[in-house]
Amino acid sequence: MAVQTVASTTDTAASPVDLGPAAALSCRECGHRVPLGPVFACEECFGPLEIAYDFSAYDTEELRRRIEAGPANIWRYAPLLPVPADVATKPNINPGWTKLVKADNLARELGVTGGLYVKDDSGNPTHSFKDRVVAQALEAARAFGFTTLSCSSTGNLAGAVGAAAARAGFRSCVFIPHDLEQGKVVMAAVYGGELVGIEGNYDDVNRFCSELIGDPAGEGWGFVNVNLRPYYAEGSKTLAYEICEQLGWQLPDQIVVPIASGSQLTKIDKGLQELIKLGLVEDKPYKIFGAQAEGCSPVSTAYKAGHDVVRPQKPNTIAKSLAIGNPADGPYVLDIARRTGGAVEDVTDEQVVDAIKLLARTEGIFAETAGGVTVGVTRKLIENGVLDPSLTTVVLNTGDGLKTLDAVAGTGLTATIRPNLESFREAGLV
Amino acid sequence: MAVQTVASTTDTAASPVDLGPAAALSCRECGHRVPLGPVFACEECFGPLEIAYDFSAYDTEELRRRIEAGPANIWRYAPLLPVPADVATKPNINPGWTKLVKADNLARELGVTGGLYVKDDSGNPTHSFKDRVVAQALEAARAFGFTTLSCSSTGNLAGAVGAAAARAGFRSCVFIPHDLEQGKVVMAAVYGGELVGIEGNYDDVNRFCSELIGDPAGEGWGFVNVNLRPYYAEGSKTLAYEICEQLGWQLPDQIVVPIASGSQLTKIDKGLQELIKLGLVEDKPYKIFGAQAEGCSPVSTAYKAGHDVVRPQKPNTIAKSLAIGNPADGPYVLDIARRTGGAVEDVTDEQVVDAIKLLARTEGIFAETAGGVTVGVTRKLIENGVLDPSLTTVVLNTGDGLKTLDAVAGTGLTATIRPNLESFREAGLV
């Protein structure tokens, strides 16, 4: 981690920014606070920085009315996010307020009696939950005066950054391994920003990006998941807010969340805690379950072994959007799963494919491989008696099946016939 | 057209159905009325049947409040659709209430000063406007006691039918040409219904479906765009309702709509007329423009030649979802374009691709080829002085770019570098 990523109090105090209720950055490890700025690591202990808020002025019922009267996107929660109050008037991709689908058919198949819901983030503008975090990072980039939005990516993030930058009038520059599949290159390139292939693997891409942030050449560049990470990560809180509001301002009993870096799961927990503290939902126990693919299961492996630390793995799974072998927030995920009475589980690639088909067949939702992971893990947790089918359960689908068509490439025609009734009858379709 | 598709008054009167404000079926040619039923052609003149409503009981302001308090999908307009009042409580795919994006960047590029909006239907559950019409057909199928939902398709419709049937607990059986591209087969097959390949071309598929409807083997089958067509087509009215409500209950001055069969354009006009008659919007002139690809431009060819009839063409364009060479509603489209002071125009495949990239680069919206057609035609109509850039203009994007990736397959990396700053500087990216 380069020293340039750490700001001193003096540096940032010189340029105050309006990010609404965001009061400061606070270290998750040692609690040290610094003013808001494009930094992500604590100057004291190098721990991760996150946003500290001042919510003290809010009246619960007034806040609830303000949210309910807000736009049908994440900016309805502007009072709880690091964004200026007038964020909804600025050009952005405006993700969120995606459907919470009551999944009665899937519930029947899985034996869930307490109410099963799929939070379907494939409805976002570029069809993955990444739109939530990128929209958030974009507002931070605007506040800090950045003019280029950047990231390293192998998929969903590249499209989200390209689209958001285009709408907001930012230059974008996305770095990817040079030999990525052509389909993914097209999805990232179509928004017209710079798309730079790096001769090397994804680790080489990330190393290069860290170097660029510390160099004068990176001046004015906001890397959404590096120097803007504390802001970016907060976007995931909106999943928690929406689920509770869509349930009629109630906490679900159980949530099943995919784990890549683990950030999403920790921020969903943070969002739920905030709603409780603000009085927007009644305080009651909830359990958070983490879902991984067996081919990249460092957190579930640690969970099952009873470890507090996560040993890195070399990913080998079709669930590419979750394939982070050394998840930064792994230890925090373990802590949340254990504290809330949840668990972390994994499923094989075959089970992922089966779960994608199960969700499509029962609810008409075509999920990305990451959605196959959460649905597959939900099924496994019920079979193992870990997840309680008599409780209200929410499963996240964080992406769209159109982006990972290869996973279900074996799916095909149920019959081939000649264009006449005789052939139709012979095929046994009536 | 088979005689079995025509119902007599007596047939249908025997089984009254609750489809809300829908009072009867009425022939668009001769005005002959028959009770609601699964029929689509007039028994008197074989003209197309459409829904006749009884809206007489509505108070304007009460209706407006009822709509605004409704769900964030097409069922907010249940009082204006052929569906029972409690439709929102039944299992369906619940499309609609998609974003109306204020496209300021695109407006600047095209020189539009009066306000330019993109109605982005890629946000629907299966990412095309077809979810609107299929959701509507599904409710008719339920009302008529059908148990199988069916269609012939080469793309978007297959996915919409598969997904909606899955959610609603219907059997689905979709007929496609047996040699369709593998990607399209997967998108249709993943929902787990019957997917039948017909040895023949799309015309053979359609001929077979007509035969099946007239046969006992087709008993209990609702073909969304054949025997359920009058209901199905009404789904497109919701585009008009949403655009006006999202503009603050105002008519746009100009709308650019893609033309396949032409049904969508005629129903958007019908929807606008209803809003005027109900007093929900102020009566004022509006212009409707039709958009086709040059490679399948029977309606724009007739428009430019001043003809009232449309001569069929053999389609040859990348805009496959618009490639209907003999559009059933072509004459009605010509009439509406002329009556409202609009026009019908077409663009080349190259202009379609340019327009897809233009929309992505300016607004972060990745459109299907059909969206490239409407944006490209909008640009051409402005350049030719036909569309007035000083007026409020809405352009429809009816599908998602992920479904027609091949169209922009040439898009790629802007640079390839080695993973170091020196190589980065050499590439001229700063």
Interface residues (C-beta under 8 A of the other chain):
Chain A: A72 P91 I93 N94 W97 K99 D104 N105 G123 P125 T126 H127 G159 G162 A163 A164 A165 A166 R167 G169 C173 I176 H178 Q182 G183 V185 V186 M187 A189 V190 Y191 G192 E194 L195 V196 G197 I198 E199 G200 D204 V205 R207 F208 E211 L212 D215 A217 I356 K357 A360 R361 T362 E363 G364 I365 F366 D400 G401 L402 K403 L405 V408 A409 T411 G412 L413 T414 A415 T416 I417 R418 P419 N420 L421 F424 R425 A427 L429 V430
Chain B: A72 P91 I93 N94 W97 K99 D104 N105 G123 P125 T126 H127 G159 G162 A163 A164 A165 A166 R167 G169 C173 H178 Q182 G183 V185 V186 M187 A189 V190 Y191 G192 E194 L195 V196 G197 I198 E199 G200 D204 V205 R207 F208 E211 L212 D215 A217 I356 K357 A360 R361 T362 E363 G364 I365 F366 D400 G401 L402 K403 L405 V408 A409 T411 G412 L413 T414 A415 T416 I417 R418 P419 N420 L421 F424 R425 A427 L429 V430
